């Protein structure tokens, strides 16, 4: 399974790199089918990165790798955001 995930990510990478970004596979939860990736470079500040992740990367991985249910990004600063009560 991991080999197929790596191969698919490698097939996707050139398109993301063409826009000065990059993607790395960070993990796969076999129980839930969730793939974790890290988007870097221009993807970090790009407002369309969520669309790229869901409409592009997730769709391709679901089509090519049986068992994939979702794709989530890490390392984009999202985990450090917090809700502030006033």
Secondary structure, 3 states (H helix, E strand, C coil): CHHHHHHHHHHHHHHHHCCCEEEEEEEEECCCCEEEEEEEEHHHCCCCHHHHHHHHHHHHHHHHCCCCCEEEEECCCHHHCCCCCC
